[in-house]
Amino acid sequence: MQETSSGIPGLCRDIETLGYLRPYVRQCGDERRPAWRIETRCLLDYLLVYIAEGRGQFEIAGRRYAAEPNDLFWIPPNTPHTMEGFPPSMLCPYIHFDLIYREVSHWDFSVPDGMTDFSELEPLMHPDMSHTPFGDLRGRIRSYTNRRVGDLVREVCRESARAQPYAFMRTSGLMMEIFAEIMRGRHGIPAEYHTHIPLLEEAAGYLREHCHEDISIAVAAELCRLSPSYFRRLFSQHFGYSPRLYLRRTRIQKAKRLMIGSIFNLTEIARMCGFATVHSFSRAFRAVEGLSPSEYRQCGGAKSPQP
């Protein structure tokens, strides 16, 4: 049988990656931090950093990059790197992870500044992945999927902070989504959507940035210079949700960040996330998450160290 792009399971090239990918999240964090710097070091595992807010400068394998909002940085094991966040502050959620889970994957310690010699820790070093599609990933990534990757990185951080049963299983699943979005971004925008995808991403950004307001989907359609009905159809094809549902889920994601990372009460959080009342917020939250906001908040965890 010829390989096709029909979407039927087993007929896609990326099915091969399922034979070896077993992601394991070791450490992650999503806290705002003042100006910071990590001197040159290497790692035993992979590090993924998303720049949500603020600016800085990263140097990875001898190449210097400006770190700006919506940038994504992929740092493989045993790769020299320096990271710096500029004043006044930076929000850069990150994940330390293995692409392949092994019996020795359970080590848990932070590699200090300046550490580049792992001769005594060689058994813990992640196996070489140069033979895989991830082998040439290194440094800054800029693509149309970065925002979705950033949202998933922050969801991994929230799931880890809650520390509920089967958290490792869920974070592993989220990592698979992250890898898929990164690879989609590297592959490029499909030709049939080349005109619309940048506009749809801009509209989605508008919904995220103004989710606390009483905004109209018609305004988002105008940004794409499309009729509301055609906009809804294209948006649903691209994101997997209607614009209205995407907006509701965006509000819920913002609320989840506030419930774990702030001391605001639920009424304040509802208002800050665009809900008319705490009751409408609770109904929407339960519909998306399967539990009430207060039940979710009781599962909050401690903050993590810097990357």
C-alpha positions in Angstrom: 0.0 0.0 0.0 1.3 3.5 -0.9 1.9 6.0 1.9 -0.6 8.7 1.7 -1.6 11.9 3.5 -5.2 10.8 4.2 -4.8 10.9 7.9 -5.6 7.2 8.3 -3.6 5.9 11.3 -0.4 4.1 10.2 -0.1 5.9 6.9 1.9 8.9 8.1 5.7 9.3 8.3 5.5 10.6 11.8 4.1 7.2 13.0 7.8 6.1 13.2 8.4 8.5 16.1 6.0 6.6 18.2 8.4 3.7 18.2 10.9 5.5 20.4 9.4 8.7 21.9 8.6 8.3 25.6 8.8 11.8 27.1 9.5 12.3 30.7 9.1 15.7 32.4 11.7 16.2 35.1 11.3 19.8 36.2 9.3 22.8 35.0 8.3 26.3 36.2 6.2 29.2 35.2 7.0 32.1 37.5 7.7 35.8 36.7 11.3 36.6 37.7 13.3 39.8 38.0 16.5 40.3 36.0 18.5 37.0 36.0 21.4 35.2 34.5 22.7 31.7 34.2 26.4 31.4 33.4 27.7 28.9 30.8 26.7 25.4 31.6 25.6 22.1 29.9 22.7 19.8 30.8 22.1 16.1 31.1 18.6 16.4 29.6 16.7 18.7 27.2 15.5 22.2 28.1 12.6 24.0 26.4 12.0 27.7 27.2 9.1 29.8 26.0 9.4 33.6 26.2 5.9 34.7 27.3 6.9 38.3 28.4 10.0 40.3 28.6 13.3 40.2 26.8 16.8 38.7 27.3 19.7 37.1 25.6 20.6 33.5 25.1 23.8 31.9 23.8 23.5 28.3 22.7 26.3 26.3 21.2 28.3 29.5 20.5 25.4 31.3 18.7 23.9 34.4 20.4 20.1 35.1 20.2 17.9 37.9 21.2 15.1 36.4 23.4 11.8 38.2 22.6 8.1 37.4 23.3 6.9 34.3 21.5 10.4 32.9 21.0 11.0 29.3 21.8 14.4 27.9 22.7 15.4 24.2 22.4 18.6 23.3 24.2 19.8 19.6 23.8 21.8 17.7 26.3 25.6 18.5 26.7 25.2 21.8 24.8 26.9 24.9 26.2 24.5 27.7 26.8 24.2 31.0 28.7 20.8 32.6 29.5 20.0 36.1 30.7 16.7 37.9 31.3 16.7 41.7 31.2 15.1 44.1 33.6 12.5 44.7 34.8 11.2 41.1 34.6 10.7 38.1 32.5 8.0 35.4 32.2 9.6 32.4 30.6 8.0 29.0 31.4 10.4 26.1 30.9 10.6 22.3 30.9 13.5 20.0 31.6 12.7 16.7 30.0 13.8 13.5 28.4 12.7 12.4 25.0 13.2 8.8 26.1 12.2 7.6 29.5 14.8 5.2 31.0 15.3 3.5 34.4 17.8 6.2 35.3 15.5 9.1 34.4 14.4 9.7 37.9 17.4 11.8 38.9 16.3 15.2 40.1 18.8 18.0 40.8 19.5 21.4 39.3 22.7 21.8 37.3 24.6 24.8 38.6 26.1 27.7 36.7 29.5 26.8 35.1 29.1 23.0 35.1 30.1 21.5 31.8 32.0 18.4 32.8 29.7 15.3 33.3 32.3 12.6 33.1 31.2 11.3 36.6 27.6 11.5 35.6 27.9 10.0 32.1 25.3 7.2 32.8 22.7 9.9 33.4 23.3 11.7 30.1 20.4 11.5 27.6 21.1 9.1 24.7 22.2 10.6 21.4 19.1 11.5 19.2 21.0 12.7 16.1 19.3 9.9 14.0 15.8 11.3 14.7 13.9 14.3 13.5 14.9 16.0 16.7 18.6 15.6 16.1 19.2 19.0 14.4 16.9 21.0 16.7 19.0 23.5 18.6 18.6 27.2 19.5 15.8 29.6 18.8 12.6 28.5 17.1 10.3 31.0 15.4 7.2 29.6 13.7 3.5 30.0 13.4 2.9 27.3 16.1 5.0 28.9 18.8 2.0 30.3 20.7 0.3 27.0 20.9 3.6 25.4 22.0 3.8 28.1 24.7 0.2 27.4 25.9 1.1 23.7 26.1 4.3 24.4 28.0 2.3 26.4 30.6 -0.3 23.6 30.8 2.6 21.2 31.6 3.7 23.5 34.4 0.1 23.7 35.8 -0.3 19.9 35.7 3.0 19.4 37.4 2.1 22.0 40.1 -1.2 20.2 40.9 0.6 16.9 41.4 -2.5 14.8 40.9 -2.5 11.1 40.3 -1.3 10.1 36.8 0.3 13.6 36.4 3.4 12.0 34.7 1.1 10.3 32.2 -0.7 13.5 31.3 2.5 15.6 31.1 4.0 13.0 28.8 0.9 13.3 26.6 1.2 17.1 26.6 4.9 16.8 25.6 3.9 14.7 22.6 1.5 17.5 21.6 4.4 20.0 22.0 6.7 17.9 19.8 4.0 17.7 17.1 3.4 21.5 17.1 7.1 22.1 16.9 7.5 19.8 13.9 4.4 21.3 12.2 6.0 24.7 12.6 9.3 23.5 11.1 7.4 21.9 8.2 5.8 25.2 7.4 2.3 26.4 6.6 0.4 24.1 4.3 0.1 25.7 0.8 -3.7 25.7 0.9 -3.7 27.7 4.1 -0.8 30.0 3.4 -3.0 33.1 3.1 -5.3 32.4 6.0 -3.2 30.9 8.8 -1.2 34.1 9.7 -4.5 36.0 9.9 -6.1 33.3 12.0 -3.1 33.3 14.3 -3.5 37.1 14.6 -7.2 36.7 15.4 -6.4 34.1 18.0 -3.9 36.5 19.6 -6.5 39.1 19.7 -8.9 36.8 21.5 -6.2 35.8 24.1 -5.1 39.4 24.7 -8.7 40.7 25.2 -10.2 37.6 26.8 -11.0 39.6 29.9 -13.2 42.0 27.9 -16.7 41.5 26.5 -15.4 41.1 22.9 -17.2 40.2 19.7 -16.2 37.3 17.4 -17.3 39.6 14.6 -14.3 41.9 15.4 -11.9 39.0 15.2 -13.4 38.1 11.8 -12.8 41.6 10.6 -9.1 41.3 11.5 -9.0 38.4 9.0 -11.0 40.4 6.5 -13.5 37.5 6.3 -17.2 37.1 6.8 -18.1 35.8 10.3 -19.4 32.5 9.0 -16.3 31.8 6.8 -14.1 32.9 9.6 -15.7 30.5 12.1 -15.3 27.6 9.6 -11.6 28.3 8.9 -10.9 29.0 12.6 -12.4 25.7 13.6 -10.4 23.8 10.9 -7.2 25.4 12.1 -7.5 25.3 15.9 -9.9 22.4 16.4 -12.4 24.7 18.3 -14.9 27.3 17.2 -13.8 30.9 18.0 -16.4 31.1 20.8 -15.1 27.9 22.4 -11.5 29.0 21.9 -12.3 32.2 23.8 -13.9 30.3 26.6 -11.0 27.9 26.9 -8.6 30.9 26.8 -10.4 32.5 29.7 -10.3 29.2 31.6 -6.6 28.8 31.0 -6.0 32.3 32.4 -8.1 31.5 35.4 -6.1 28.4 36.1 -2.9 30.4 36.1 -4.4 32.8 38.5 -5.8 30.2 40.8 -2.5 28.5 41.3 -0.2 31.5 41.1 -2.1 34.3 42.9 -4.1 35.0 46.0 -7.1 36.6 44.2 -10.5 35.2 45.3 -12.7 33.4 42.8 -15.0 36.4 42.3 -12.0 38.6 41.4 -10.6 35.9 39.1 -13.9 35.6 37.3 -14.0 39.3 36.6 -10.3 39.4 35.5 -11.0 36.6 33.0 -14.1 38.1 31.4 -16.9 36.3 33.2 -20.0 38.3 34.2 -20.4 36.5 37.5 -18.6 33.9 39.6 -21.5 31.5 38.9 -21.0 31.7 35.1 -17.3 31.2 35.7 -17.9 28.1 37.8 -20.3 26.6 35.2 -17.8 27.2 32.3 -14.9 25.9 34.4 -16.7 22.7 35.3 -17.7 22.2 31.7 -14.1 22.4 30.5 -12.2 20.9 33.5 -14.8 18.5 35.0 -14.5 20.0 38.5 -15.2 23.3 40.2 -12.8 26.2 40.5 -12.5 25.7 44.3 -11.7 22.0 43.8 -9.1 22.8 41.3 -7.5 25.4 43.5 -7.2 23.0 46.4 -4.8 21.0 44.2 -2.3 23.9 43.7 1.4 23.2 44.4 4.7 24.9 45.2 6.8 27.0 42.9 9.8 25.6 41.0 13.3 27.0 40.7 14.7 28.8 37.7 15.6 26.8 34.5 
